[in-house]
Amino acid sequence: MQTLHLDLKPVDENYVELRYFIDNPNQYEKRSLPLSEITDLIKLAERDYYVSFFPEDYTVTGRRLYNWLDGSERWLQPLLDKYRWEGIVLAIAVTEKLAHLPWEVLHDGVSFLVERVPAIVPVRWVSDSTVKKLTFEGEPENRALQVLFMATSPLDVKPVLDFEGEEARILEATKRQPLALTVEESGCLSELGYLVDGYDSGYFDVLHLTGHATLQDGQPRFITETEIGEAFYASAGDIAQELQFRLPKLIFLSGCRTGQAGNSGSVPSMAEELLKSGAKAVLGWGQKVLDPDATAAAAALYQELSAGKQITEAVACTYQALIKNKARDWHLLRFYAGGNLPSSLVTPLRTRGRKPAPPLSVSTQFLEIGRLKADTGETNEAIVLLEKSLTLRKQIGDIQGIAEILLKLGTLKAERGEINEAIHLFQQALAVPEQIQGKACKAWTLHEMGRLKANTGETSEAIALFQQSLVLWEQIGGDQGKSWTLLALAILKTDIGEFSEAINLFQETLILHEKMGSIKGKAWTLVELGKLKAKTGEINEAIDIFQQSFSLHEQIDNILGKAYTLWRLGNLAEQQGNYSQALDYLQSALEIFQRIQSPNADALRQIVARVQGLIRNS
């Protein structure tokens, strides 16, 4: 990839001096850019504006930043076109208030620069008197990628994040190009230091630190754990101290605000501070980020790095994967680099003599493959694998792992109709002490057991279990789990005719999904609320709600959600005697069910035939 350097420095209150060059920092071109053209963007950025539910906002902002750089001379576009087939690293050096601006959304009027193929990837280049240009150095290791993973979850810090899900997504994404994942279990920096000291310098290619981060008194802090599990607000210096002489080539600070400068840009971000402490390349997030977006970014990044791509190429592919999957916070991912940036970390899989990743433990293999089988609907195979993993976990005394597997097994048994076995498994999981299995695991077990009781008509027991689950979600700030438990309780209240309570629960669920930015959760909640309105005879309101749900399912291309919503709209149109409209809805739903080979296709085919008969007889 070719590197285009942009060095932006305020020269007074009104202007910024731009120096740009390709290879030789002494042969730069210079431009003077008026700050007045982007003053409003700077103010908005300082108010954390660019967390938006409207993607067009990013396009408008990106276009304005691009035009500001391009200026009246229009120098930028020809330069990008000259090197476009090589791929371009846009090394942007900015300070103070300019550091707040979302350079990742630069847009040329056709697309975001990171969307181009090959991509133009923005890198926040930290330059100084000794670092004149961004260079790539080093040969890749002829082995599998070696990642050190540490999740932090101190006591009383909410919400509890889905670390196991993040780890599983990374392993799933890299199954074709396996990596060696070493997990530090304690979340404690000193323990991380002891672990790293046990390996040769350069053994780990990447440190992935995941958890909560914040600005404390304007200073960036990552919330790690003490030896007894309490919160420790670690600075970049604390992290660098523990990893002194052992800093991996790439550090991913997967926590909110780790790439955000403090005090209107005058305080460097944690990512930038780590560069000053010797790190080569650091990824962070420029604001609060949704947990699913952070997990998706990690999975995409390590998939590309494991395949032997250069770091900048892997980051570009990560942006593109997030955009493709409509991740709300894709543009908050920030890549910082100093003077010498590593190229590829490892060689491609088929390179002669390449050392493979060590195999996962047998128990972990069974668990991961079992989860995958469950997600793809292969329930019988999943149960066999999970039972094998459970046996091995019992042999090594992994009580926390046992509770998680019991929960998953119970859920699968319930889906297969083996109610007594499911109840027995859930009861075993609940018998594991809360301080060992964790409140989140216990809350999910109560939730699943509540669903089972609701399905078997044991209403009062189900309500009690859902309420216990909600108490735990509230204690740990588990908004995602809380939203699904509220939804399950609302559906149960609908089934027993307590409509007012159900509506309140649906509304509370919708507020949570809005807060989390969960379009899928909001869409499914609207489906259930629409069913309630239809049940109470409020047909027009139900139709409006289903149409809202359909729009959301369409926005995220959720085919199954679209089919179910069309089916409901078709039923209501039939009730109103609008048979032609009903047929349009139902045939569209049937086409989707047939395409995905859904068992619902047969039932819907009969309904379509009935409506066609009504049309012929009318």
FENZIVEN-V349798 format. One record per pair of residues at least 24 apart in sequence whose C-alpha atoms are under 8 Angstrom apart, sorted by sequence separation. I is the first residue (numbers start at 1). J is the second residue. If there is no record, write none. Layout:
[[I:J] [I:J]]
This chain:
[[259:283] [297:321] [259:284] [260:285] [297:322] [363:388] [364:389] [403:428] [404:429] [443:468] [444:469] [484:509] [523:548] [524:549] [563:588] [564:589] [583:608] [38:64] [258:284] [259:285] [260:286] [296:322] [363:389] [383:409] [403:429] [423:449] [443:469] [463:489] [483:509] [503:529] [523:549] [543:569] [563:589] [38:65] [257:284] [258:285] [259:286] [260:287] [362:389] [363:390] [402:429] [403:430] [442:469] [443:470] [522:549] [523:550] [562:589] [563:590] [251:279] [256:284] [257:285] [258:286] [259:287] [583:611] [250:279] [253:282] [254:283] [255:284] [256:285] [257:286] [258:287] [293:322] [363:392] [383:412] [403:432] [443:472] [483:512] [523:552] [543:572] [563:592] [582:611] [583:612] [38:68] [87:117] [88:118] [90:120] [92:122] [94:124] [249:279] [250:280] [251:281] [252:282] [253:283] [254:284] [255:285] [256:286] [257:287] [363:393] [443:473] [483:513] [522:552] [523:553] [563:593] [37:68] [87:118] [88:119] [89:120] [90:121] [91:122] [92:123] [93:124] [94:125] [247:278] [248:279] [249:280] [250:281] [251:282] [252:283] [253:284] [254:285] [256:287] [257:288] [311:342] [312:343] [86:118] [87:119] [88:120] [89:121] [90:122] [91:123] [92:124] [93:125] [94:126] [147:179] [149:181] [247:279] [249:281] [250:282] [251:283] [252:284] [253:285] [256:288] [310:342] [311:343] [400:432] [440:472] [480:512] [520:552] [560:592] [579:611] [85:118] [87:120] [88:121] [89:122] [90:123] [91:124] [92:125] [93:126] [144:177] [145:178] [146:179] [147:180] [148:181] [149:182] [150:183] [151:184] [154:187] [222:255] [250:283] [255:288] [256:289] [310:343] [311:344] [379:412] [399:432] [404:437] [419:452] [439:472] [440:473] [459:492] [479:512] [480:513] [499:532] [519:552] [520:553] [539:572] [559:592] [560:593] [579:612] [84:118] [89:123] [91:125] [93:127] [144:178] [145:179] [146:180] [147:181] [148:182] [149:183] [150:184] [151:185] [152:186] [153:187] [236:270] [240:274] [255:289] [293:327] [310:344] [311:345] [403:437] [407:441] [439:473] [519:553] [33:68] [144:179] [145:180] [146:181] [147:182] [148:183] [149:184] [150:185] [151:186] [152:187] [189:224] [235:270] [236:271] [293:328] [309:344] [310:345] [579:614] [580:615] [33:69] [84:120] [144:180] [146:182] [148:184] [150:186] [151:187] [152:188] [188:224] [189:225] [222:258] [237:273] [293:329] [308:344] [309:345] [400:436] [401:437] [440:476] [480:516] [520:556] [579:615] [150:187] [187:224] [188:225] [189:226] [220:257] [221:258] [236:273] [237:274] [240:277] [293:330] [308:345] [309:346] [379:416] [399:436] [400:437] [404:441] [407:444] [411:448] [439:476] [444:481] [451:488] [479:516] [491:528] [519:556] [524:561] [531:568] [574:611] [33:71] [65:103] [187:225] [188:226] [220:258] [236:274] [240:278] [290:328] [308:346] [367:405] [374:412] [399:437] [400:438] [403:441] [407:445] [414:452] [440:478] [443:481] [447:485] [454:492] [487:525] [494:532] [520:558] [523:561] [527:565] [534:572] [186:225] [187:226] [188:227] [290:329] [305:344] [307:346] [308:347] [309:348] [62:102] [66:106] [237:277] [254:294] [289:329] [305:345] [306:346] [307:347] [308:348] [62:103] [65:106] [66:107] [67:108] [186:227] [188:229] [207:248] [220:261] [305:346] [307:348] [308:349] [62:104] [65:107] [66:108] [150:192] [206:248] [209:251] [213:255] [214:256] [215:257] [220:262] [306:348] [307:349] [62:105] [63:106] [91:134] [186:229] [205:248] [206:249] [207:250] [208:251] [209:252] [210:253] [211:254] [212:255] [213:256] [214:257] [219:262] [289:332] [61:105] [62:106] [63:107] [201:245] [202:246] [204:248] [205:249] [206:250] [207:251] [208:252] [209:253] [210:254] [211:255] [212:256] [213:257] [214:258] [218:262] [61:106] [62:107] [63:108] [201:246] [202:247] [203:248] [204:249] [205:250] [206:251] [207:252] [208:253] [209:254] [210:255] [213:258] [218:263] [287:332] [59:105] [62:108] [63:109] [202:248] [206:252] [208:254] [209:255] [286:332] [58:105] [59:106] [163:210] [196:243] [202:249] [215:262] [285:332] [286:333] [59:107] [219:267] [285:333] [286:334] [193:242] [197:246] [218:267] [220:269] [221:270] [284:333] [285:334] [62:112] [161:211] [189:239] [192:242] [193:243] [196:246] [220:270] [283:333] [284:334] [46:97] [283:334] [284:335] [50:102] [190:242] [283:335] [59:112] [189:242] [282:335] [283:336] [46:100] [281:335] [282:336] [42:97] [45:100] [281:336] [282:337] [42:98] [45:101] [148:204] [281:337] [45:102] [146:203] [147:204] [150:207] [152:209] [280:337] [281:338] [42:100] [146:204] [147:205] [148:206] [149:207] [150:208] [151:209] [152:210] [153:211] [280:338] [42:101] [146:205] [147:206] [148:207] [149:208] [150:209] [151:210] [152:211] [153:212] [280:339] [41:101] [145:205] [146:206] [147:207] [148:208] [149:209] [150:210] [151:211] [152:212] [280:340] [281:341] [147:208] [149:210] [275:336] [280:341] [281:342] [275:337] [280:342] [275:338] [272:336] [271:336] [154:223] [154:224] [152:223] [153:224] [154:225] [152:224] [153:225] [154:226] [152:225] [155:229] [156:230] [157:231] [259:333] [154:229] [155:230] [259:334] [153:229] [154:230] [155:231] [154:231] [2:83] [2:86] [4:88] [6:90] [8:92] [1:86] [2:87] [3:88] [4:89] [5:90] [6:91] [7:92] [8:93] [9:94] [1:87] [2:88] [3:89] [4:90] [5:91] [6:92] [7:93] [8:94] [9:95] [1:88] [2:89] [3:90] [4:91] [5:92] [6:93] [7:94] [8:95] [1:89] [3:91] [5:93] [249:342] [25:132] [25:133] [24:133] [23:133] [174:299] [169:295] [173:299] [177:303] [169:296] [173:300] [179:306] [5:133] [170:298] [171:299] [174:302] [178:306] [5:134] [162:291] [166:295] [170:299] [173:302] [174:303] [177:306] [161:291] [165:295] [169:299] [170:300] [173:303] [177:307] [3:134] [166:298] [170:302] [174:306] [166:299] [170:303] [205:345] [126:272] [126:275] [100:260] [145:305] [100:261] [145:306] [99:261] [144:306] [100:264] [100:265] [99:265] [97:264] [98:265] [96:264] [97:265] [96:265] [97:266] [95:265] [96:266] [95:266] [96:267] [177:349] [180:357] [178:356] [179:357] [180:358] [178:357] [328:517] [121:312] [121:313] [121:315] [121:316] [120:316] [119:316] [145:345] [168:368] [145:346] [114:316] [144:346] [134:337] [137:340] [140:343] [143:346] [144:347] [115:319] [134:338] [135:339] [136:340] [137:341] [138:342] [139:343] [140:344] [141:345] [142:346] [143:347] [114:319] [115:320] [134:339] [135:340] [136:341] [137:342] [138:343] [139:344] [140:345] [141:346] [142:347] [144:349] [114:320] [133:339] [134:340] [135:341] [136:342] [137:343] [139:345] [140:346] [141:347] [131:338] [132:339] [134:341] [136:343] [140:347] [131:339] [142:351] [124:334] [126:336] [144:354] [123:334] [124:335] [125:336] [126:337] [127:338] [142:353] [143:354] [144:355] [123:335] [124:336] [125:337] [126:338] [127:339] [142:354] [143:355] [144:356] [145:357] [122:335] [123:336] [124:337] [125:338] [126:339] [142:355] [143:356] [144:357] [123:337] [125:339] [143:357] [46:264] [89:312] [105:331] [290:516] [104:331] [290:517] [104:332] [102:331] [104:333] [102:332] [104:334] [326:556] [325:556] [51:287] [48:287] [55:328] [53:328] [52:328] [51:328] [51:329] [160:440] [160:476] [159:476] [160:477] [161:478] [158:476] [159:477] [160:478] [157:476] [158:477] [159:478] [156:476] [158:478] [159:479] [53:517]]
